[in-house]
Amino acid sequence: MAKSSKLSYVNKDTPIHRLTGASKLLMVLFTSLAAMITFDTRLLILIVVLSFSMFIIARVPVQDMKLILSFLAFIMVLNIVVTYLFSPEEGVRIYGTRHEIVHLIGRYYLTKEQLFFQANQTLKYLAILPLALIFFVTTEPSEFAASLNKIGLNYKIAYAVTLALRYIPAVQREYHEISQAQQARGVDISKNVKLSARLKGMATILFPLIITSIDKIDRISNAMELRSFGKNKQRTWYQSKPFKTMDYVVIAASALLIVIAIILFFVNNGRFLNIFV
């Protein structure tokens, strides 16, 4: 049987869990923006260290997320390979120097500039992905919606966000259940069969998953409409956390990363730290 991978809220008592959903969202957005602005290796390493430190503090259940982490690792490796295949001289173009290490084949040379450029690309992934995972597994959807409404976002949009967050684990659970049902009927999607057979087996799972998802969306929409959702301009929330000192500290620290990225832009005369000059 296929193993499920959980990307949903896990209730624990950690400093990260005690933060409000809004402060964690701003942390992810500000940190991601800082990582996107710069290619300065020093700042990227700092963000990676902070991200993984928070990942450890939050006690994220890595064992339950093997499939997701494997997929993200595959995407990172694929990005590295594709970047090199289509632009093997990108680092040389950016840094303006050329230090060859070895000639591979044809136009493909391995240069220090290309390695440095792609290492920074990888650091960007490592800086952002842990924070995104932390956000999903440490944020209770209802409390997050209340926090978004508190900072000024329309409660209809906030409620749509919380429904999306609640729907992710529901889809994962339904996929796992349908997958088990199909495998019990003899549909093999394991590594023992060819890729074409696995893709065909996956299609037999995705089709009923789409149908059940559409049906669930229709039922939720009807239920919300019958309860006059959206009639009033404001609403109360069952779960709501007040902003505390640590929330402001996290938001300020994340905003500071953006300021540092902007300062480094002028210090480095651009987005890239050039160690080859």
Secondary structure, DSSP 8 states (H G I E B T S, - for coil): -------S-----STTTTS-HHHHHHHHHHHHHHHHH-B-HHHHHHHHHHHHHHHHHTT--GGGGHHHHHHHHHHHHHHHHHHHHH-TTHHHHHHS---EEEEEETTEEEEHHHHHHHHHHHHHHHHHHHHHHHHHHH--HHHHHHHHHHTT--HHHHHHHHHHHHHHHHHHHHHHHHHHHHHHTT---STTS-HHHHHHHHHHHHHHHHHHHHHHHHHHHHHHHHTTTT-SS----SS-----HHHHHHHHHHHHHHHHHHHHHHHTTSSB-----
